[in-house]
Amino acid sequence: MTEAPVAARPVEAAPETLQSLNPATGELVAEFPIDDATAVATAVGRARAALPTWRDLGFDGRRKALLRWASQLINNADELSDLVHRENGKPAEDAFLELMLTLEHIDWAAKNAKKVLSPQKVKPGLFMANHEAVIERRAYGVVGVIGPWNYPLYTPNGSIAYALAAGNTVVFKPSEYTVAIGRYYVEAFAKANPELPAGVLSVVFGYGETGAALVKSEIDKIAFTGSTPTGKRIMAAAAERMTPLVLECGGKDAAIVAADADVDAAAEAIAWSAIQNSGQTCVGTERVYVEEAVYDTFLTAIRAKLVGVAPGSHDSASYGPMTMPAQVDVVRKHIEDALSRGGRALLGSTESVRAPFIDPVVLVDTPEDSLAVTEETFGPTVTVRAVKSIDEAVELTNASEFGLASMVFSKSSGMAIARRLRAGATSVNAPLSFAAISALPFGGVGASGFGRIHGADGLREFAYPHAIARQRYAIPGMALLTFGRKSSTVAMIKKVITFRHGRHS
């Protein structure tokens, strides 16, 4: 899921090295060499060399390799979860849940690639009945994946596992905040498949310059997860080589609570969606629109749900620190702007910001043009507003430039409301369900990006269609695509076409 805009890390390190720090304590987790453009090109070349071996394994061979990888990851789950806790900051239990979802998607991609991507025969139509028509889906080649720090396993895996299952090799650049996790994830694949060449899945380390080098390299497709401004820069760079893209960018997701909703359940779901992972979730709820009839009840309920919910680095913490230090200032700015413009804090205040931790903040009566409503906050805050009708709630939800995900709570009209929302995904009467269902595609519209990961659409994202038409036999006198065609044949075709298409009114 989406990371916040990239900012320089305030760490004194040699220019040729990258230091990974524990965001809660500032302690060094690991140190890595920074890969420059030459190193990136070498990694891409290695991936290119490994491509025939990986491709020739076929769907069945790749399935076995991917499932061995999943086994390697789960058999070392405690070690990996601890690493995620230390480098990303989230509680170990949350780290394990992220790993669980990662494994489910590896499993789905491995087991469904053959069905989704195998050659498909289609009907050639009346006038091409002497042809065989086939759609074959071919891997792009070498895919570059640039991943975020907030879900350092689950999110890049949505591109990596599906790209691999489709027959591509992958060069992965993890966020500079979660490089140790990225290395562990890639090395697990190699350990599970020692007979495969190293270039099937490789990793490069660095800051924005390394990512830019990957985009400008001899790559065949780019999958990026991150902020919308960074996504735009990647689009511009990719245009130089016409490199195709899938972009999963920011969100400003809304939840709608109808008058007939189970208000207590809605408050429980929204409280978790907004605050978990310290709000560093692109599909986390940042705006809530509640019908007036249940507005006061909802406010009482969500406040009660968040009493006792607090951040920390200890085992009993509800969620962890802000992973990227610069984002703390963004959250503080949004809270201050909301309060200065007439909003009020139902829970928390500017005093809730005590870096690297931020306590839950619930803002009400916040103007719709305030920063807390229009811009991605990416922190443990949420705005709540009363609306007169579902029509108003839908209008306000769809007014955002973003269109990533959404939630709806209604006992009778949940699906009907969901179908009116401009978003790539919607969960009804539960929080973020779509993210845990491997068969569902994930991605956004508008400023939230384009393309899809996960599900059948995610597999197709990494395999382009090749249309093949083969003439099985010639029909005497029916050769239309030739200078030798006869006028009598065209005249006959005109009659058939007129009869076939001219009867509708």
Secondary structure by P-SEA (a helix, b strand, c coil): ccccccccccccccccbbbbbccccccccbbbbbbcaaaaaaaaaaaaaaaaaaaaccaaaaaaaaaaaaaaaaaaaaaaaaaaaaaccccaaaaaaaaaaaaaaaaaaaacccccccbbbbbcccccccbbbbbbbbbccbbbbbbbcccccccccaaaaaaaaacccbbbbcccccaaaaaaaaaaaaaaccccccccbbbbbbcaaaaaaaaaccccbbbbbccaaaaaaaaaaaaccccccccbbbbbbbbbbccccaaaaaaaaaaaaaccccccccccccbbbbcccaaaaaaaaaaaaaccccccccccccccccccccaaaaaaaaaaaaaaaccccccccccccccccccbbbbcccccccccccccccccbbbbbbbccaaaaaaaaacccccccccccccccaaaaaaaccccccccccccccccccccccccccccbbbbcccaaaaaaabbbbbbbbbcccccccccccccccaaaaaaaaaaaaaaccccc
